[in-house]
Amino acid sequence: MKKKTVLIYTASNRNLKIGALSKFYQLFLRLIVYLLKFYLHSRKMKKNVINTLNIENKDLWCLEKTLRHDRHFGDEDNIPWAIFTSFALEQNITLSDSWGIFWPCQIGVNVNGNTLLTRRAQILNDAQKSSLFKILEGNKAEPIFINGVDFFLIRFRDQNLEFNTFLPTVGQIYLKPVLSNDKRGSRWLKILTEIEMEWHKERLSESINSLWAWSINPAKFNMPAKKTPNTNVHKLEVKSTQDLAVYGAKKFADYFLQTSYDITPIPEYPVLTNDLHVNHIRSARVLFLKKFNDVRMRPNTDIYIFRKRDGIHYSQAFEDIETHRQNKESKHTFSKIPESIFHPFE
């Protein structure tokens, strides 16, 4: 089985409340050996600058880019996050069906445009669920509510639907949310309009007036529930919808793509608080640099560093290593991007 390593480092957008000299001393000087190794080794890898302005979820974006680069999906294909997630949740997926991931939501309007506020699936009351079941059944579909997650699934029987937006953070307000423009999504929008109109008619839309779909995808394989082999490669530890989606992608790749993905996200400061501490940031950077040194020479490796202003993608493919061994001075091996050794994370 082919193996692929993906390492992702994400810097915090917040600034440390210390002076420049103190920051330089505490973060740079104490990491100087690691940074020197990183600089020397990363020069041998291909580099690309990433514009992070419109990237909503960086970890999923990296995995999408890697899946496309490995030619499992084309540039115009939607990544089937709904299939990955349903597969992780051991649903019985058949080739003729489509699956989707949904949240109850409140769609509003203000002077700046439309607003979106997603809520947990558990907020739906019995009357709203009853109406939802009835409308979906009339459209050859069924909702599936699962304990322990904040969304619910919808299975569309014998239908080819495609609809992809972005993974929302529950409780966060979004301005002018972008909908999918895939023609195969028009079927879902018609069903959604029927749901919204029925809730409004029955006076059930005071706090929840719509549904937000992150991903609706047709199944390309038959995936019977609990009948896929247990490779013991990945353990399911669900802390978020993203964790579940990534787990499902790795499980899917193992079974159907014959590729084992080792995905390691390292956020600089995972807990959002008012204060950032130097020790936490330094520990995260040491962890990343140690992991970088472990994986840098593995064939088929993608490494991402998301800094405050932009990101950098380092890649090491099978042919890159062999080319470098044959000609260490090859101009094609080194990047022309003017990145300073002193600011790989800034």
C-alpha positions as CSV (number, residue, x, y, z in Angstrom):
1,M,0.0,0.0,0.0
2,K,1.2,3.5,-0.9
3,K,2.0,5.7,2.1
4,K,1.5,9.5,2.3
5,T,2.6,11.9,5.1
6,V,0.8,15.2,5.7
7,L,2.2,17.6,8.3
8,I,0.2,20.9,9.0
9,Y,1.3,23.7,11.3
10,T,-1.0,26.6,12.0
11,A,0.2,29.8,13.7
12,S,-2.2,31.8,15.8
13,N,-3.5,35.1,14.5
14,R,-3.0,36.8,17.8
15,N,0.1,38.7,18.8
16,L,2.2,38.0,21.9
17,K,2.1,40.9,24.4
18,I,5.9,41.1,24.7
19,G,8.6,43.3,23.1
20,A,10.3,42.5,19.9
21,L,13.7,41.8,21.5
22,S,12.2,39.5,24.2
23,K,10.2,37.7,21.5
24,F,13.3,37.2,19.4
25,Y,15.3,35.9,22.3
26,Q,12.6,33.5,23.7
27,L,11.4,32.1,20.4
28,F,14.3,32.3,18.0
29,L,17.5,31.9,20.0
30,R,16.1,28.9,22.0
31,L,15.1,27.2,18.7
32,I,18.1,28.2,16.7
33,V,19.5,24.6,16.1
34,Y,16.1,23.4,15.0
35,L,15.6,26.4,12.7
36,L,19.0,25.9,11.1
37,K,18.2,22.3,10.4
38,F,14.8,23.2,9.1
39,Y,16.3,25.9,6.8
40,L,18.9,23.5,5.4
41,H,16.6,20.6,4.9
42,S,13.6,22.6,3.5
43,R,15.8,24.1,0.8
44,K,15.8,20.7,-0.8
45,M,12.0,20.6,-1.1
46,K,9.6,22.2,-3.6
47,K,7.9,25.3,-2.2
48,N,4.7,27.2,-3.0
49,V,3.3,30.2,-1.3
50,I,-0.4,29.8,-0.2
51,N,-2.9,32.7,-0.2
52,T,-4.9,32.0,3.0
53,L,-7.4,34.8,2.6
54,N,-10.3,32.6,1.5
55,I,-9.4,29.4,3.3
56,E,-12.1,28.7,5.9
57,N,-10.7,25.4,7.3
58,K,-7.0,25.0,6.8
59,D,-6.7,21.3,7.8
60,L,-9.4,20.2,5.4
61,W,-8.1,22.4,2.7
62,C,-4.7,20.7,3.0
63,L,-6.2,17.3,2.8
64,E,-8.3,18.3,-0.2
65,K,-5.1,19.6,-2.0
66,T,-3.2,16.4,-1.2
67,L,-6.1,14.2,-2.5
68,R,-6.1,16.1,-5.7
69,H,-2.3,16.2,-6.0
70,D,-2.3,12.4,-5.6
71,R,-4.9,12.2,-8.5
72,H,-7.6,10.5,-6.4
73,F,-9.9,13.4,-7.4
74,G,-9.8,15.9,-10.3
75,D,-9.4,19.7,-9.9
76,E,-13.1,20.1,-10.7
77,D,-14.4,17.3,-8.5
78,N,-16.0,18.0,-5.1
79,I,-14.3,16.1,-2.2
80,P,-17.0,13.8,-0.8
81,W,-16.8,14.9,2.8
82,A,-20.4,13.6,3.4
83,I,-19.4,10.1,2.2
84,F,-16.2,10.2,4.3
85,T,-18.1,11.2,7.4
86,S,-21.0,8.7,6.8
87,F,-18.4,6.0,6.3
88,A,-16.7,6.9,9.6
89,L,-20.1,6.6,11.3
90,E,-20.5,3.1,9.8
91,Q,-23.6,3.9,7.8
92,N,-24.7,1.4,5.1
93,I,-23.8,3.2,1.9
94,T,-24.9,1.9,-1.4
95,L,-23.8,2.9,-4.9
96,S,-27.1,4.4,-6.0
97,D,-27.6,6.8,-3.0
98,S,-26.3,10.2,-2.0
99,W,-25.5,11.4,1.5
100,G,-25.4,14.8,3.1
101,I,-24.3,16.5,6.4
102,F,-26.7,19.2,7.8
103,W,-27.2,21.6,10.7
104,P,-30.3,23.5,11.7
105,C,-29.7,27.2,11.1
106,Q,-31.1,30.7,11.3
107,I,-30.9,32.6,8.0
108,G,-31.3,36.4,8.6
109,V,-30.8,39.7,6.8
110,N,-29.0,42.9,7.9
111,V,-27.7,46.0,6.2
112,N,-24.6,44.1,5.1
113,G,-26.4,41.1,3.5
114,N,-27.5,37.6,4.5
115,T,-26.4,36.1,7.7
116,L,-26.0,32.4,8.8
117,L,-26.1,31.1,12.3
118,T,-25.8,27.3,12.6
119,R,-27.1,25.4,15.7
120,R,-26.7,21.9,17.1
121,A,-29.0,19.2,15.6
122,Q,-30.4,18.6,19.1
123,I,-32.1,21.9,19.0
124,L,-34.8,20.6,16.6
125,N,-38.0,20.0,18.5
126,D,-40.4,17.1,17.9
127,A,-42.7,19.1,15.6
128,Q,-39.9,20.3,13.4
129,K,-38.5,16.7,13.2
130,S,-41.9,15.3,12.3
131,S,-42.3,17.9,9.5
132,L,-38.8,17.2,8.3
133,F,-39.4,13.4,8.2
134,K,-42.6,13.8,6.3
135,I,-41.1,16.1,3.6
136,L,-38.0,14.0,3.1
137,E,-39.9,10.8,2.9
138,G,-42.0,12.4,0.1
139,N,-38.7,13.1,-1.7
140,K,-37.2,9.6,-1.3
141,A,-34.9,10.7,1.5
142,E,-34.6,10.1,5.3
143,P,-32.8,12.0,8.1
144,I,-30.5,10.1,10.4
145,F,-29.8,11.5,13.9
146,I,-26.7,10.2,15.7
147,N,-25.8,10.6,19.3
148,G,-22.6,12.4,20.1
149,V,-22.4,14.7,17.1
150,D,-23.9,18.2,16.5
151,F,-25.1,17.5,12.9
152,F,-27.4,15.0,11.3
153,L,-27.2,13.0,8.1
154,I,-29.7,12.7,5.2
155,R,-29.7,9.7,2.9
156,F,-31.2,10.4,-0.5
157,R,-32.3,7.0,-2.0
158,D,-31.5,6.4,-5.7
159,Q,-30.5,10.0,-6.3
160,N,-27.4,11.7,-7.7
161,L,-26.9,14.9,-5.7
162,E,-23.9,17.1,-5.4
163,F,-23.7,20.2,-3.1
164,N,-20.7,21.6,-1.3
165,T,-20.2,24.7,0.8
166,F,-18.0,25.0,3.9
167,L,-17.8,23.4,7.3
168,P,-19.4,25.9,9.7
169,T,-18.5,26.5,13.3
170,V,-21.7,25.9,15.3
171,G,-22.8,29.2,17.0
172,Q,-20.7,31.4,14.8
173,I,-22.4,34.1,12.6
174,Y,-21.4,34.2,9.0
175,L,-22.0,37.1,6.7
176,K,-23.0,36.4,3.0
177,P,-22.4,32.6,3.2
178,V,-21.6,31.2,-0.3
179,L,-23.8,28.4,-1.6
180,S,-22.8,25.7,-4.1
181,N,-23.2,26.4,-7.8
182,D,-23.3,22.8,-8.8
183,K,-26.3,22.1,-11.1
184,R,-26.8,18.8,-9.3
185,G,-27.5,20.8,-6.1
186,S,-30.7,22.3,-7.5
187,R,-32.7,19.3,-6.4
188,W,-31.6,19.8,-2.8
189,L,-32.5,23.5,-2.9
190,K,-36.0,22.6,-4.1
191,I,-36.4,20.2,-1.1
192,L,-35.0,22.9,1.2
193,T,-37.5,25.4,0.0
194,E,-40.3,23.0,0.7
195,I,-39.0,22.4,4.3
196,E,-38.7,26.2,4.9
197,M,-42.2,26.9,3.7
198,E,-43.7,24.1,5.7
199,W,-41.9,25.2,8.9
200,H,-43.1,28.8,8.3
201,K,-46.7,27.7,7.6
202,E,-46.7,25.6,10.8
203,R,-45.1,28.5,12.8
204,L,-42.1,26.4,13.5
205,S,-39.4,28.8,12.2
206,E,-39.1,31.3,15.0
207,S,-35.6,30.3,16.1
208,I,-34.7,27.8,13.3
209,N,-35.9,28.6,9.8
210,S,-33.6,26.5,7.5
211,L,-30.9,23.9,7.2
212,W,-27.3,24.3,6.3
213,A,-25.7,21.7,4.1
214,W,-21.9,21.4,4.2
215,S,-21.6,18.5,1.8
216,I,-23.9,16.3,-0.2
217,N,-22.3,13.7,-2.4
218,P,-23.2,10.6,-4.4
219,A,-21.6,7.3,-3.4
220,K,-19.1,5.9,-5.9
221,F,-18.6,2.6,-4.0
222,N,-20.8,0.1,-2.1
223,M,-19.8,0.4,1.6
224,P,-21.7,-2.0,3.8
225,A,-21.9,-1.0,7.4
226,K,-19.4,-2.7,9.8
227,K,-18.2,-5.0,7.1
228,T,-15.1,-3.2,6.0
229,P,-11.9,-4.8,7.3
230,N,-10.4,-3.4,10.5
231,T,-6.8,-2.5,9.7
232,N,-6.2,-1.1,13.3
233,V,-4.4,1.8,11.6
234,H,-6.6,4.6,12.8
235,K,-8.4,5.1,16.1
236,L,-11.6,7.1,16.1
237,E,-11.3,10.0,18.7
238,V,-14.0,12.5,17.8
239,K,-13.5,15.9,19.2
240,S,-15.2,17.8,16.3
241,T,-16.9,17.3,12.9
242,Q,-13.5,17.9,11.3
243,D,-11.9,15.1,13.3
244,L,-14.6,12.8,12.1
245,A,-14.3,13.8,8.5
246,V,-10.5,13.4,8.5
247,Y,-10.9,10.0,10.2
248,G,-13.4,9.0,7.5
249,A,-11.1,10.2,4.7
250,K,-8.2,8.1,6.0
251,K,-10.4,5.1,6.5
252,F,-11.8,5.6,2.9
253,A,-8.3,5.9,1.5
254,D,-7.1,2.8,3.2
255,Y,-9.9,0.7,1.8
256,F,-10.7,2.2,-1.6
257,L,-7.7,4.2,-2.7
258,Q,-4.9,1.9,-1.5
259,T,-3.2,4.8,0.2
260,S,-2.4,5.1,3.9
261,Y,-2.4,8.8,5.0
262,D,-0.5,9.9,8.1
263,I,-2.0,13.3,8.9
264,T,-0.6,15.4,11.8
265,P,-2.1,18.8,12.4
266,I,-0.2,21.0,14.9
267,P,-2.0,24.2,15.9
268,E,0.3,26.8,17.5
269,Y,-2.3,27.6,20.2
270,P,-5.3,25.3,20.0
271,V,-7.2,26.9,22.9
272,L,-8.5,30.4,22.1
273,T,-7.9,32.7,25.1
274,N,-7.0,36.3,25.6
275,D,-3.4,35.7,26.4
276,L,-0.8,33.8,24.4
277,H,2.2,32.3,26.2
278,V,5.7,32.0,24.8
279,N,6.1,28.5,26.3
280,H,3.1,27.2,24.5
281,I,4.2,28.6,21.2
282,R,7.7,27.4,21.6
283,S,6.5,23.9,22.5
284,A,4.3,23.7,19.4
285,R,7.2,24.9,17.2
286,V,9.6,22.4,18.7
287,L,7.1,19.6,18.2
288,F,6.6,20.6,14.5
289,L,10.4,20.9,13.9
290,K,11.0,17.5,15.4
291,K,8.2,16.0,13.4
292,F,9.6,17.8,10.3
293,N,13.0,16.2,10.8
294,D,11.3,12.8,11.2
295,V,9.3,13.0,7.9
296,R,11.3,15.3,5.6
297,M,13.1,12.5,3.7
298,R,10.1,10.2,3.4
299,P,8.9,9.9,-0.1
300,N,5.5,11.4,-0.9
301,T,5.4,14.0,1.9
302,D,3.4,17.2,2.1
303,I,4.2,19.8,4.8
304,Y,2.2,23.0,5.3
305,I,3.0,26.0,7.5
306,F,0.2,28.6,7.9
307,R,1.6,31.9,9.1
308,K,-0.3,35.0,10.0
309,R,-0.1,36.6,6.5
310,D,0.1,33.6,4.2
311,G,1.2,29.9,4.1
312,I,3.9,27.8,2.6
313,H,3.6,24.3,1.1
314,Y,6.6,22.1,1.1
315,S,6.4,18.9,-0.9
316,Q,8.7,15.9,-1.4
317,A,7.6,13.4,-4.0
318,F,9.2,10.2,-5.0
319,E,10.9,11.7,-8.0
320,D,12.1,14.7,-6.1
321,I,14.3,12.6,-3.8
322,E,15.9,10.7,-6.6
323,T,16.5,13.9,-8.6
324,H,18.1,15.5,-5.6
325,R,20.4,12.5,-5.1
326,Q,21.5,12.6,-8.7
327,N,22.2,16.4,-8.8
328,K,22.3,18.3,-5.6
329,E,22.8,21.6,-7.5
330,S,19.8,21.2,-9.7
331,K,18.0,24.5,-10.1
332,H,14.7,22.6,-10.3
333,T,15.1,21.3,-6.8
334,F,15.4,24.7,-5.0
335,S,12.7,27.3,-4.6
336,K,13.1,30.9,-5.7
337,I,10.8,32.2,-3.0
338,P,12.6,34.8,-0.8
339,E,11.8,33.3,2.6
340,S,13.9,34.3,5.6
341,I,15.3,31.6,7.9
342,F,14.3,33.9,10.8
343,H,10.5,34.0,10.0
344,P,9.2,30.5,9.0
345,F,6.2,31.0,11.3
346,E,5.6,34.7,11.3
